[in-house]
Amino acid sequence: MVLAWLTRMVASPPVTASSDSPGRTRSLGAALAAHLQPGDVVLVSGELGAGKTVLVQGMAAALGVVEPVTSPTFALLHEHQGTRLRLLHADAWRLSSPAEAVDLALAEEVGDGRTALVVEWGELAAAALPGDHLRILIEPGQGEEDRTLHLFLMGPSWEGRRDVLLAGLPTAGGPG
């Protein structure tokens, strides 16, 4: 149902990738991190236990973050310094309104020219963030650890990276 809703919001089809294990999901996160730029916003959605934090762990590792990356559910926001980018990792699950996301000033934080933002339960904070962002929906597959990741390129910055994402991510039916 969420996939159908997201698909109606974008002009082009999502980039789709598959995972059969947490390790593979981390690898997908690492491959995605290779394309992150300062100011990027990534909103990750999926049911509880879908692998949102696992995906962020892969992104963080590829950015050179050395400390453990855990879900910021109760802290709302964790900051991780990588070798290439500073990674802000937020969790919007506990937010009760977009106004609370505005109060966190996440949009301002990514404007410093050295930071990327990833928000778990991103659909709850989307209204408070830039329209140019990447939305990732993680859905369960047939096997217990199988996942399908749908990457929706929202806005010109991300749509302009479609070809490199398709070439660089192990996509469903593609390389990898």
Biotite code that builds the C-alpha atoms (Angstrom):
import biotite.structure as struc

atoms = struc.array([
    struc.Atom([0.000, 0.000, 0.000], chain_id="A", res_id=1, res_name="MET", atom_name="CA", element="C"),
    struc.Atom([2.806, 2.440, 0.898], chain_id="A", res_id=2, res_name="VAL", atom_name="CA", element="C"),
    struc.Atom([4.656, 1.467, -2.284], chain_id="A", res_id=3, res_name="LEU", atom_name="CA", element="C"),
    struc.Atom([1.629, 2.302, -4.444], chain_id="A", res_id=4, res_name="ALA", atom_name="CA", element="C"),
    struc.Atom([1.269, 5.670, -2.694], chain_id="A", res_id=5, res_name="TRP", atom_name="CA", element="C"),
    struc.Atom([4.952, 6.542, -3.195], chain_id="A", res_id=6, res_name="LEU", atom_name="CA", element="C"),
    struc.Atom([4.898, 5.424, -6.824], chain_id="A", res_id=7, res_name="THR", atom_name="CA", element="C"),
    struc.Atom([2.071, 7.897, -7.558], chain_id="A", res_id=8, res_name="ARG", atom_name="CA", element="C"),
    struc.Atom([4.187, 10.728, -6.082], chain_id="A", res_id=9, res_name="MET", atom_name="CA", element="C"),
    struc.Atom([7.119, 10.408, -8.494], chain_id="A", res_id=10, res_name="VAL", atom_name="CA", element="C"),
    struc.Atom([7.373, 10.690, -12.247], chain_id="A", res_id=11, res_name="ALA", atom_name="CA", element="C"),
    struc.Atom([9.911, 7.925, -12.790], chain_id="A", res_id=12, res_name="SER", atom_name="CA", element="C"),
    struc.Atom([9.984, 4.381, -11.456], chain_id="A", res_id=13, res_name="PRO", atom_name="CA", element="C"),
    struc.Atom([11.999, 3.613, -8.330], chain_id="A", res_id=14, res_name="PRO", atom_name="CA", element="C"),
    struc.Atom([15.398, 1.990, -8.350], chain_id="A", res_id=15, res_name="VAL", atom_name="CA", element="C"),
    struc.Atom([14.895, -1.424, -6.754], chain_id="A", res_id=16, res_name="THR", atom_name="CA", element="C"),
    struc.Atom([17.450, -3.568, -4.934], chain_id="A", res_id=17, res_name="ALA", atom_name="CA", element="C"),
    struc.Atom([17.138, -6.898, -3.153], chain_id="A", res_id=18, res_name="SER", atom_name="CA", element="C"),
    struc.Atom([18.731, -8.247, -0.011], chain_id="A", res_id=19, res_name="SER", atom_name="CA", element="C"),
    struc.Atom([18.743, -11.736, 1.455], chain_id="A", res_id=20, res_name="ASP", atom_name="CA", element="C"),
    struc.Atom([20.588, -10.954, 4.699], chain_id="A", res_id=21, res_name="SER", atom_name="CA", element="C"),
    struc.Atom([21.549, -8.138, 7.081], chain_id="A", res_id=22, res_name="PRO", atom_name="CA", element="C"),
    struc.Atom([25.067, -8.279, 5.616], chain_id="A", res_id=23, res_name="GLY", atom_name="CA", element="C"),
    struc.Atom([23.702, -7.692, 2.132], chain_id="A", res_id=24, res_name="ARG", atom_name="CA", element="C"),
    struc.Atom([21.540, -4.823, 3.425], chain_id="A", res_id=25, res_name="THR", atom_name="CA", element="C"),
    struc.Atom([24.685, -3.256, 4.954], chain_id="A", res_id=26, res_name="ARG", atom_name="CA", element="C"),
    struc.Atom([26.434, -3.681, 1.595], chain_id="A", res_id=27, res_name="SER", atom_name="CA", element="C"),
    struc.Atom([23.569, -1.901, -0.138], chain_id="A", res_id=28, res_name="LEU", atom_name="CA", element="C"),
    struc.Atom([23.894, 0.926, 2.389], chain_id="A", res_id=29, res_name="GLY", atom_name="CA", element="C"),
    struc.Atom([27.621, 1.123, 1.678], chain_id="A", res_id=30, res_name="ALA", atom_name="CA", element="C"),
    struc.Atom([27.017, 1.244, -2.075], chain_id="A", res_id=31, res_name="ALA", atom_name="CA", element="C"),
    struc.Atom([24.471, 4.006, -1.576], chain_id="A", res_id=32, res_name="LEU", atom_name="CA", element="C"),
    struc.Atom([26.858, 5.992, 0.647], chain_id="A", res_id=33, res_name="ALA", atom_name="CA", element="C"),
    struc.Atom([29.302, 6.210, -2.244], chain_id="A", res_id=34, res_name="ALA", atom_name="CA", element="C"),
    struc.Atom([26.793, 8.559, -3.901], chain_id="A", res_id=35, res_name="HIS", atom_name="CA", element="C"),
    struc.Atom([25.984, 10.740, -0.884], chain_id="A", res_id=36, res_name="LEU", atom_name="CA", element="C"),
    struc.Atom([26.853, 14.405, -1.151], chain_id="A", res_id=37, res_name="GLN", atom_name="CA", element="C"),
    struc.Atom([26.871, 17.195, 1.439], chain_id="A", res_id=38, res_name="PRO", atom_name="CA", element="C"),
    struc.Atom([23.323, 18.372, 2.046], chain_id="A", res_id=39, res_name="GLY", atom_name="CA", element="C"),
    struc.Atom([21.699, 15.102, 1.038], chain_id="A", res_id=40, res_name="ASP", atom_name="CA", element="C"),
    struc.Atom([18.615, 13.917, 2.876], chain_id="A", res_id=41, res_name="VAL", atom_name="CA", element="C"),
    struc.Atom([17.622, 10.247, 2.891], chain_id="A", res_id=42, res_name="VAL", atom_name="CA", element="C"),
    struc.Atom([14.278, 9.158, 4.367], chain_id="A", res_id=43, res_name="LEU", atom_name="CA", element="C"),
    struc.Atom([14.058, 5.447, 5.212], chain_id="A", res_id=44, res_name="VAL", atom_name="CA", element="C"),
    struc.Atom([10.708, 3.758, 5.804], chain_id="A", res_id=45, res_name="SER", atom_name="CA", element="C"),
    struc.Atom([9.657, 0.225, 6.592], chain_id="A", res_id=46, res_name="GLY", atom_name="CA", element="C"),
    struc.Atom([7.936, -1.760, 9.264], chain_id="A", res_id=47, res_name="GLU", atom_name="CA", element="C"),
    struc.Atom([9.536, -2.494, 12.608], chain_id="A", res_id=48, res_name="LEU", atom_name="CA", element="C"),
    struc.Atom([12.493, -4.828, 12.055], chain_id="A", res_id=49, res_name="GLY", atom_name="CA", element="C"),
    struc.Atom([12.662, -4.159, 8.310], chain_id="A", res_id=50, res_name="ALA", atom_name="CA", element="C"),
    struc.Atom([16.367, -3.279, 8.407], chain_id="A", res_id=51, res_name="GLY", atom_name="CA", element="C"),
    struc.Atom([16.362, 0.519, 8.487], chain_id="A", res_id=52, res_name="LYS", atom_name="CA", element="C"),
    struc.Atom([19.165, 0.746, 11.059], chain_id="A", res_id=53, res_name="THR", atom_name="CA", element="C"),
    struc.Atom([21.104, -2.026, 9.322], chain_id="A", res_id=54, res_name="VAL", atom_name="CA", element="C"),
    struc.Atom([21.015, -0.002, 6.090], chain_id="A", res_id=55, res_name="LEU", atom_name="CA", element="C"),
    struc.Atom([22.270, 3.090, 7.950], chain_id="A", res_id=56, res_name="VAL", atom_name="CA", element="C"),
    struc.Atom([25.065, 1.020, 9.536], chain_id="A", res_id=57, res_name="GLN", atom_name="CA", element="C"),
    struc.Atom([26.305, 0.164, 6.057], chain_id="A", res_id=58, res_name="GLY", atom_name="CA", element="C"),
    struc.Atom([26.136, 3.789, 4.977], chain_id="A", res_id=59, res_name="MET", atom_name="CA", element="C"),
    struc.Atom([28.008, 4.935, 8.074], chain_id="A", res_id=60, res_name="ALA", atom_name="CA", element="C"),
    struc.Atom([30.746, 2.326, 7.709], chain_id="A", res_id=61, res_name="ALA", atom_name="CA", element="C"),
    struc.Atom([31.323, 3.354, 4.089], chain_id="A", res_id=62, res_name="ALA", atom_name="CA", element="C"),
    struc.Atom([31.578, 6.984, 5.170], chain_id="A", res_id=63, res_name="LEU", atom_name="CA", element="C"),
    struc.Atom([34.336, 6.069, 7.633], chain_id="A", res_id=64, res_name="GLY", atom_name="CA", element="C"),
    struc.Atom([32.309, 6.166, 10.842], chain_id="A", res_id=65, res_name="VAL", atom_name="CA", element="C"),
    struc.Atom([34.131, 3.994, 13.384], chain_id="A", res_id=66, res_name="VAL", atom_name="CA", element="C"),
    struc.Atom([31.820, 4.067, 16.407], chain_id="A", res_id=67, res_name="GLU", atom_name="CA", element="C"),
    struc.Atom([28.792, 1.758, 16.660], chain_id="A", res_id=68, res_name="PRO", atom_name="CA", element="C"),
    struc.Atom([25.668, 2.956, 14.870], chain_id="A", res_id=69, res_name="VAL", atom_name="CA", element="C"),
    struc.Atom([22.447, 2.208, 16.713], chain_id="A", res_id=70, res_name="THR", atom_name="CA", element="C"),
    struc.Atom([18.895, 3.375, 16.264], chain_id="A", res_id=71, res_name="SER", atom_name="CA", element="C"),
    struc.Atom([18.378, 6.831, 17.783], chain_id="A", res_id=72, res_name="PRO", atom_name="CA", element="C"),
    struc.Atom([14.774, 6.011, 18.739], chain_id="A", res_id=73, res_name="THR", atom_name="CA", element="C"),
    struc.Atom([14.944, 7.532, 22.214], chain_id="A", res_id=74, res_name="PHE", atom_name="CA", element="C"),
    struc.Atom([17.673, 10.125, 21.584], chain_id="A", res_id=75, res_name="ALA", atom_name="CA", element="C"),
    struc.Atom([15.974, 11.170, 18.302], chain_id="A", res_id=76, res_name="LEU", atom_name="CA", element="C"),
    struc.Atom([19.317, 12.133, 16.757], chain_id="A", res_id=77, res_name="LEU", atom_name="CA", element="C"),
    struc.Atom([22.839, 10.723, 16.668], chain_id="A", res_id=78, res_name="HIS", atom_name="CA", element="C"),
    struc.Atom([25.774, 12.488, 15.069], chain_id="A", res_id=79, res_name="GLU", atom_name="CA", element="C"),
    struc.Atom([28.565, 10.445, 13.498], chain_id="A", res_id=80, res_name="HIS", atom_name="CA", element="C"),
    struc.Atom([31.755, 11.926, 12.077], chain_id="A", res_id=81, res_name="GLN", atom_name="CA", element="C"),
    struc.Atom([32.923, 10.072, 9.011], chain_id="A", res_id=82, res_name="GLY", atom_name="CA", element="C"),
    struc.Atom([36.075, 10.642, 7.024], chain_id="A", res_id=83, res_name="THR", atom_name="CA", element="C"),
    struc.Atom([34.161, 12.062, 4.052], chain_id="A", res_id=84, res_name="ARG", atom_name="CA", element="C"),
    struc.Atom([30.924, 13.394, 5.548], chain_id="A", res_id=85, res_name="LEU", atom_name="CA", element="C"),
    struc.Atom([29.332, 14.012, 8.901], chain_id="A", res_id=86, res_name="ARG", atom_name="CA", element="C"),
    struc.Atom([26.287, 11.754, 9.157], chain_id="A", res_id=87, res_name="LEU", atom_name="CA", element="C"),
    struc.Atom([23.235, 12.814, 11.118], chain_id="A", res_id=88, res_name="LEU", atom_name="CA", element="C"),
    struc.Atom([21.086, 9.791, 11.925], chain_id="A", res_id=89, res_name="HIS", atom_name="CA", element="C"),
    struc.Atom([17.594, 10.651, 13.121], chain_id="A", res_id=90, res_name="ALA", atom_name="CA", element="C"),
    struc.Atom([14.612, 8.542, 14.090], chain_id="A", res_id=91, res_name="ASP", atom_name="CA", element="C"),
    struc.Atom([11.196, 10.148, 13.653], chain_id="A", res_id=92, res_name="ALA", atom_name="CA", element="C"),
    struc.Atom([9.201, 7.254, 15.153], chain_id="A", res_id=93, res_name="TRP", atom_name="CA", element="C"),
    struc.Atom([8.498, 9.126, 18.393], chain_id="A", res_id=94, res_name="ARG", atom_name="CA", element="C"),
    struc.Atom([7.546, 12.417, 16.723], chain_id="A", res_id=95, res_name="LEU", atom_name="CA", element="C"),
    struc.Atom([3.886, 13.255, 17.021], chain_id="A", res_id=96, res_name="SER", atom_name="CA", element="C"),
    struc.Atom([3.778, 15.972, 14.346], chain_id="A", res_id=97, res_name="SER", atom_name="CA", element="C"),
    struc.Atom([5.827, 17.548, 11.546], chain_id="A", res_id=98, res_name="PRO", atom_name="CA", element="C"),
    struc.Atom([6.220, 20.582, 13.837], chain_id="A", res_id=99, res_name="ALA", atom_name="CA", element="C"),
    struc.Atom([8.394, 18.466, 16.131], chain_id="A", res_id=100, res_name="GLU", atom_name="CA", element="C"),
    struc.Atom([10.584, 17.627, 13.138], chain_id="A", res_id=101, res_name="ALA", atom_name="CA", element="C"),
    struc.Atom([10.874, 21.341, 12.403], chain_id="A", res_id=102, res_name="VAL", atom_name="CA", element="C"),
    struc.Atom([11.925, 21.918, 16.037], chain_id="A", res_id=103, res_name="ASP", atom_name="CA", element="C"),
    struc.Atom([14.835, 19.486, 15.567], chain_id="A", res_id=104, res_name="LEU", atom_name="CA", element="C"),
    struc.Atom([16.183, 21.869, 12.871], chain_id="A", res_id=105, res_name="ALA", atom_name="CA", element="C"),
    struc.Atom([17.320, 18.945, 10.722], chain_id="A", res_id=106, res_name="LEU", atom_name="CA", element="C"),
    struc.Atom([17.063, 20.922, 7.489], chain_id="A", res_id=107, res_name="ALA", atom_name="CA", element="C"),
    struc.Atom([19.403, 23.572, 8.870], chain_id="A", res_id=108, res_name="GLU", atom_name="CA", element="C"),
    struc.Atom([21.923, 20.975, 10.038], chain_id="A", res_id=109, res_name="GLU", atom_name="CA", element="C"),
    struc.Atom([22.487, 19.625, 6.523], chain_id="A", res_id=110, res_name="VAL", atom_name="CA", element="C"),
    struc.Atom([23.140, 23.071, 5.091], chain_id="A", res_id=111, res_name="GLY", atom_name="CA", element="C"),
    struc.Atom([26.689, 23.268, 6.466], chain_id="A", res_id=112, res_name="ASP", atom_name="CA", element="C"),
    struc.Atom([28.347, 21.789, 3.370], chain_id="A", res_id=113, res_name="GLY", atom_name="CA", element="C"),
    struc.Atom([29.721, 18.719, 5.165], chain_id="A", res_id=114, res_name="ARG", atom_name="CA", element="C"),
    struc.Atom([26.681, 16.815, 6.425], chain_id="A", res_id=115, res_name="THR", atom_name="CA", element="C"),
    struc.Atom([24.229, 14.224, 5.104], chain_id="A", res_id=116, res_name="ALA", atom_name="CA", element="C"),
    struc.Atom([21.058, 13.302, 6.974], chain_id="A", res_id=117, res_name="LEU", atom_name="CA", element="C"),
    struc.Atom([19.360, 9.913, 7.200], chain_id="A", res_id=118, res_name="VAL", atom_name="CA", element="C"),
    struc.Atom([15.976, 9.717, 8.924], chain_id="A", res_id=119, res_name="VAL", atom_name="CA", element="C"),
    struc.Atom([14.437, 6.408, 9.961], chain_id="A", res_id=120, res_name="GLU", atom_name="CA", element="C"),
    struc.Atom([10.632, 6.460, 9.839], chain_id="A", res_id=121, res_name="TRP", atom_name="CA", element="C"),
    struc.Atom([11.276, 9.314, 7.422], chain_id="A", res_id=122, res_name="GLY", atom_name="CA", element="C"),
    struc.Atom([7.677, 9.565, 6.272], chain_id="A", res_id=123, res_name="GLU", atom_name="CA", element="C"),
    struc.Atom([6.891, 11.126, 9.667], chain_id="A", res_id=124, res_name="LEU", atom_name="CA", element="C"),
    struc.Atom([9.378, 13.976, 9.109], chain_id="A", res_id=125, res_name="ALA", atom_name="CA", element="C"),
    struc.Atom([9.126, 14.424, 5.333], chain_id="A", res_id=126, res_name="ALA", atom_name="CA", element="C"),
    struc.Atom([6.981, 17.574, 5.514], chain_id="A", res_id=127, res_name="ALA", atom_name="CA", element="C"),
    struc.Atom([9.706, 19.359, 7.503], chain_id="A", res_id=128, res_name="ALA", atom_name="CA", element="C"),
    struc.Atom([12.550, 18.449, 5.154], chain_id="A", res_id=129, res_name="LEU", atom_name="CA", element="C"),
    struc.Atom([13.649, 19.527, 1.664], chain_id="A", res_id=130, res_name="PRO", atom_name="CA", element="C"),
    struc.Atom([11.606, 18.248, -1.254], chain_id="A", res_id=131, res_name="GLY", atom_name="CA", element="C"),
    struc.Atom([14.813, 17.125, -2.977], chain_id="A", res_id=132, res_name="ASP", atom_name="CA", element="C"),
    struc.Atom([15.629, 13.889, -1.156], chain_id="A", res_id=133, res_name="HIS", atom_name="CA", element="C"),
    struc.Atom([15.898, 10.144, -1.489], chain_id="A", res_id=134, res_name="LEU", atom_name="CA", element="C"),
    struc.Atom([13.113, 7.986, -0.044], chain_id="A", res_id=135, res_name="ARG", atom_name="CA", element="C"),
    struc.Atom([13.843, 4.348, 0.630], chain_id="A", res_id=136, res_name="ILE", atom_name="CA", element="C"),
    struc.Atom([11.067, 1.917, 1.398], chain_id="A", res_id=137, res_name="LEU", atom_name="CA", element="C"),
    struc.Atom([12.223, -1.440, 2.782], chain_id="A", res_id=138, res_name="ILE", atom_name="CA", element="C"),
    struc.Atom([9.691, -4.240, 2.375], chain_id="A", res_id=139, res_name="GLU", atom_name="CA", element="C"),
    struc.Atom([9.907, -7.825, 3.592], chain_id="A", res_id=140, res_name="PRO", atom_name="CA", element="C"),
    struc.Atom([10.424, -10.534, 1.009], chain_id="A", res_id=141, res_name="GLY", atom_name="CA", element="C"),
    struc.Atom([9.438, -14.179, 0.934], chain_id="A", res_id=142, res_name="GLN", atom_name="CA", element="C"),
    struc.Atom([12.244, -15.470, 3.157], chain_id="A", res_id=143, res_name="GLY", atom_name="CA", element="C"),
    struc.Atom([12.696, -14.371, 6.763], chain_id="A", res_id=144, res_name="GLU", atom_name="CA", element="C"),
    struc.Atom([15.679, -12.134, 5.945], chain_id="A", res_id=145, res_name="GLU", atom_name="CA", element="C"),
    struc.Atom([14.698, -11.212, 2.383], chain_id="A", res_id=146, res_name="ASP", atom_name="CA", element="C"),
    struc.Atom([14.090, -7.525, 1.762], chain_id="A", res_id=147, res_name="ARG", atom_name="CA", element="C"),
    struc.Atom([13.259, -5.390, -1.248], chain_id="A", res_id=148, res_name="THR", atom_name="CA", element="C"),
    struc.Atom([14.475, -1.799, -1.181], chain_id="A", res_id=149, res_name="LEU", atom_name="CA", element="C"),
    struc.Atom([12.642, 0.725, -3.347], chain_id="A", res_id=150, res_name="HIS", atom_name="CA", element="C"),
    struc.Atom([14.606, 3.951, -3.868], chain_id="A", res_id=151, res_name="LEU", atom_name="CA", element="C"),
    struc.Atom([12.443, 6.904, -4.887], chain_id="A", res_id=152, res_name="PHE", atom_name="CA", element="C"),
    struc.Atom([14.487, 9.760, -6.347], chain_id="A", res_id=153, res_name="LEU", atom_name="CA", element="C"),
    struc.Atom([12.634, 12.887, -5.247], chain_id="A", res_id=154, res_name="MET", atom_name="CA", element="C"),
    struc.Atom([13.830, 16.035, -6.968], chain_id="A", res_id=155, res_name="GLY", atom_name="CA", element="C"),
    struc.Atom([16.437, 17.003, -9.537], chain_id="A", res_id=156, res_name="PRO", atom_name="CA", element="C"),
    struc.Atom([19.529, 16.299, -7.430], chain_id="A", res_id=157, res_name="SER", atom_name="CA", element="C"),
    struc.Atom([18.577, 12.659, -6.931], chain_id="A", res_id=158, res_name="TRP", atom_name="CA", element="C"),
    struc.Atom([16.998, 12.164, -10.350], chain_id="A", res_id=159, res_name="GLU", atom_name="CA", element="C"),
    struc.Atom([20.301, 13.406, -11.807], chain_id="A", res_id=160, res_name="GLY", atom_name="CA", element="C"),
    struc.Atom([22.040, 10.486, -10.061], chain_id="A", res_id=161, res_name="ARG", atom_name="CA", element="C"),
    struc.Atom([19.688, 7.795, -11.404], chain_id="A", res_id=162, res_name="ARG", atom_name="CA", element="C"),
    struc.Atom([22.236, 6.381, -13.861], chain_id="A", res_id=163, res_name="ASP", atom_name="CA", element="C"),
    struc.Atom([25.075, 6.177, -11.322], chain_id="A", res_id=164, res_name="VAL", atom_name="CA", element="C"),
    struc.Atom([22.758, 4.598, -8.773], chain_id="A", res_id=165, res_name="LEU", atom_name="CA", element="C"),
    struc.Atom([21.604, 2.020, -11.307], chain_id="A", res_id=166, res_name="LEU", atom_name="CA", element="C"),
    struc.Atom([25.213, 1.286, -12.237], chain_id="A", res_id=167, res_name="ALA", atom_name="CA", element="C"),
    struc.Atom([26.557, 1.294, -8.687], chain_id="A", res_id=168, res_name="GLY", atom_name="CA", element="C"),
    struc.Atom([23.869, -0.506, -6.694], chain_id="A", res_id=169, res_name="LEU", atom_name="CA", element="C"),
    struc.Atom([23.275, -4.218, -6.956], chain_id="A", res_id=170, res_name="PRO", atom_name="CA", element="C"),
    struc.Atom([19.687, -3.856, -8.177], chain_id="A", res_id=171, res_name="THR", atom_name="CA", element="C"),
    struc.Atom([16.964, -6.435, -8.525], chain_id="A", res_id=172, res_name="ALA", atom_name="CA", element="C"),
    struc.Atom([17.618, -7.963, -11.902], chain_id="A", res_id=173, res_name="GLY", atom_name="CA", element="C"),
    struc.Atom([20.753, -5.826, -12.305], chain_id="A", res_id=174, res_name="GLY", atom_name="CA", element="C"),
    struc.Atom([24.435, -6.040, -11.410], chain_id="A", res_id=175, res_name="PRO", atom_name="CA", element="C"),
    struc.Atom([25.497, -7.544, -8.122], chain_id="A", res_id=176, res_name="GLY", atom_name="CA", element="C"),
])
